[in-house]
Amino acid sequence: MKAKTVLPAVAMTAVSMVLTLAVVIMWLGAAVPWPVALVVGLGIDGGWLATLAYERRLAAQGDHNRAVTAVGWSFGVLAAGVLVAHALTAEHAAGAWLAVAWLPIAAKALWLVHSLWERTALTPLALDAIRGIQQEARDEAAVARARLRAEAATEETRLTAVTEAGARVARVQAETAQTLAGAWSTLETARKGEETSRALTSVTTHVTPGVTPRWELPVWGPTEQVPALETGAPALSDDALDTLVHDIRHSQTPPLSYRDMAARFRAAGHSASEVRLRAAWKRVA
């Protein structure tokens, strides 16, 4: 990389010095002897070359001198001015001489670029370390991207599985609810049927002759604990039972349900079988 910046600067400087020397000899050769013109041209080129060498020495030491840099640019401007003046006064090929008049300034600019490169140049060891760090960073970024993609795929699979499981649970719950609804409808139909009590009564006719209880299927719902019956309590007559049921039922507005009435009836210490209590409820209600 160093040769790529220094060789163009060296070539441009050599061409500029040759052109400056040729122009000085041709321009002053008609007015003064050619050795004098040669000395003037070599003086300009020599001063430029000397200041350039001093600048390169300071740059190699890591130093910089503004005065030397200013002198070097002065020689470059002087050489460019000689070429421009010759192009403006030349009778032939003035455009061609004017086209190459910028070469001294261009040579100085190339040396400036080369000095900037030297200030920022790194050793091969440092460059290898930088390349290693960059490669490590790229590897870590690639691993991180792969990990994120894998986690995203895993999460997507998990969500899909959870969604499918939830859908299966919902289907099972819907089927169960439909089955329970059908069973409840069947039970409700049987409970409200006119033939239900008749059929159950016909079964118990031979067991309890002379008694015609009314049967109903149990109501599906929450249950409440019934207090234990006290032994030895006197049996209530149907009229007394009806009166108690009526009073308990209408002790609250709106009237109590059968379940609440039965709970309060037994909590009050009264005793009656479930069959008699429900028969009294039906008579009162």
Secondary structure, DSSP 8 states (H G I E B T S, - for coil): -HHHHHHHHHHHHHHHHHHHHHHHHHHHTTTS-HHHHHHHHHHHHHHHHHHHHHHHHHHHTT---HHHHHHHHHHHHHHHHHHHHHHHH-SS-HHHHHHTTTHHHHHHHHHHHHHHHHHH---HHHHHHHHHHHHHHHHHHHHHHHHHHHHHHHHHHHHHHHHHHHHHHHHHHHHHHHHHHHHHHHHHHHHH-HHHHHHHHHHHTTTSTT----------S---------TT-----HHHHHHHHHHHHTTSSS---HHHHHHHHHHTT----HHHHHHHHHHH-
